[in-house]
Amino acid sequence: MRIETERLVIRNFKEKDAAGLWDYLSQPRVNCFLNEKLNTFEDAIADVKLRSKDESQFAVCLKEIDAVIGNLFAAKDGPDTYSVGWQLNEKYEGKGYASESARGFLNFLFNDKNARRIYAYVEDYNVRSQKLCERLGMRREAYFIEFISFIQNPDGTPKYENTFEYAILKREWKEK
């Protein structure tokens, strides 16, 4: 799979992407990605090999130099519904890359994969991701209180996070 936007290429991971992946997954900033934390560069090499075979994981690369600056993912949920998500290296924030890559990715899912509905889960403290969903025309459909736990409280009990669900339908995407 290969998607080109004005400044980006979205493609399957390659072994050469380990350094780019290591750059942002050695210190994940959002709790939901802590399970993807890479502890060594060797972990990054192994992770890239797995991602290169995973049809739900895609590298977001700067078009001019083919360098990984983040990733997108889509999990098929039923015959025509996808759950999506994204994470970008904080060094590239504020340049519109998240919007550009997500817009290209949603176009691909709606037009090439014939998605009818796309949704995303976003924790209530992740304001940047909420704003991205809204820029994409997604509507906030639900607010789940103490929905999921990614980390532990100091006493060892699960710390549950509140999570929004955003979604958009193909017919709404076409109207934009």
N, C-alpha and C positions, 0 to 999 in steps of 0.2 A: 504494500500500500504506500502511496506517495501523494501527498497533497501539497500544492504550492500556493502560497499567498504572496503578497507583495514583497515581504521581507523574510519570510520563513519557509522552511520545508518541514512537513510533518511526515515521518516515515518510521519504518520498523527500526528497532535498535540494532546497532552493529557493535562488534567487539571494540572498535576504536572509541566508543562513547564512554568508556569507563571513567576517564578523567572528568568529563562533564557531569556525569551522574554523581561521582564522588564529591564534586564541588558543592552540591546542594543537599545530598542525602547523608553526608557525614554529620550534619546538624539540622535535622528536620525542624521546621518552625511551627508546625501545626501538629497537635497531638494525634490526629488521625493517621499521620504518616510515620509515627514513631516505630511502628512495626517494620518499616522499610529502612530504618537507620542502618547505615553502613559503618562498621567499626574499623575496617582496614581497607586499603586500596585493593587488596586481593579479594575482599568481599565485593567491591565494586566490579571487578573483572568477572567474578562468578555471577553476580546479579545481572550484568549486561548480557551474558550468555543466555540466561534464563529468559530475560525480557525479549531477546531477539527471536525466540520461538513462541512467545506469548502473543496471540492474536488480539489481545485486549489492551496491550501497552504500546504506546507510540512516543518516539522521541520528537521534541520540538527543537529545531535547529535553525541557527542563523543561516540564511540562504547563501550569503557571500563566502562564508568560510566553513560551512557544514559542521558547526560546533553546537553541541547539545546545551541548551539553556533551560530545559525543563521537560516535562512529559505530560501526556494526556492519556486517559484510559476510558474505556467504554465496556461495560458488562451487559451482555444481552439478557434481558429480563422478559421472557415471553417471546412470541413470534415477531413483534414489531415495536418493542419498547427497549430503551437503553438507559442505563444508569451511567453517568459520566462524571469525570473529575479531572483535576489539573493541579499541577504544582510547578512553579517556575523558580529558578534561582533568584534570590533576592537582589543579586547584582544587576538584574535586568528589569527590575520593577520600574513602573512609571514611564515606560516607553511605548505602551500599547500592545506589547507582544502577547500578553494573556488574552486580550480581546481578539486580536487578529488570529491567534491560533485556535481559540475556542470557536470563533465564528466559522473558520474554515472547516473545523472538525464537525460542527453541527450540520453544516452544508453537506459534507460527505455522508454523515449518518442518515440525514433525511433523503438525499438524492440518490446516493449509491447503494446504501444499505436498506432503503425503503422503510426507515423508522417512521412510526406514527406518533410516538411520544418519547420525549427525552426528559430525564429528571436528574437532579443532583442534590446530594445532602451537603449541608454547610453548617458548621457549628456556629452558635450565636455570637461568639467572640471574633469570628473570622470575617470582619467587615469587608475587607478587600474582595473576598470571594463572593460575598452577598452582592456587592455592587457590580461585579462582573456578571453574575446571573441576571441582574436587572438590566444591564446594558445589552445583554443578549435577547432581551424581551421575555425572559422567563418570569413566571409569576410565583409568588410565595404561596404554596398550597397548604403547608402544615407547619406546626411548631411542636416538636416532640420534647416534652420535659423529661430530664434525666433519661435520655434515650439510649446512650451507649457509653461505655467506659474504655478509655485507652490508657489511663494512668491510675496510679494508686494514691490515696490520701496518705498523709504521714503515718497514720495508724495501720496502714496496710489494707484498708478496705477500698473497694473500687470508687473512683471519683467519676460520677456520671456527668455527662455533658448534655446540654440542651442543643437541639439540632433543628434547623429549618429544612424543609423540602421545597425545592424550586422545580418547576416543570414548564414545558412548552410543547404544543402539538404541531405537527407538520403544517396543518392549515394556517396556524397562527404565524409560523415561520415564513410561509410564503406571502403573507399579508404585509410583512415588514418591508 
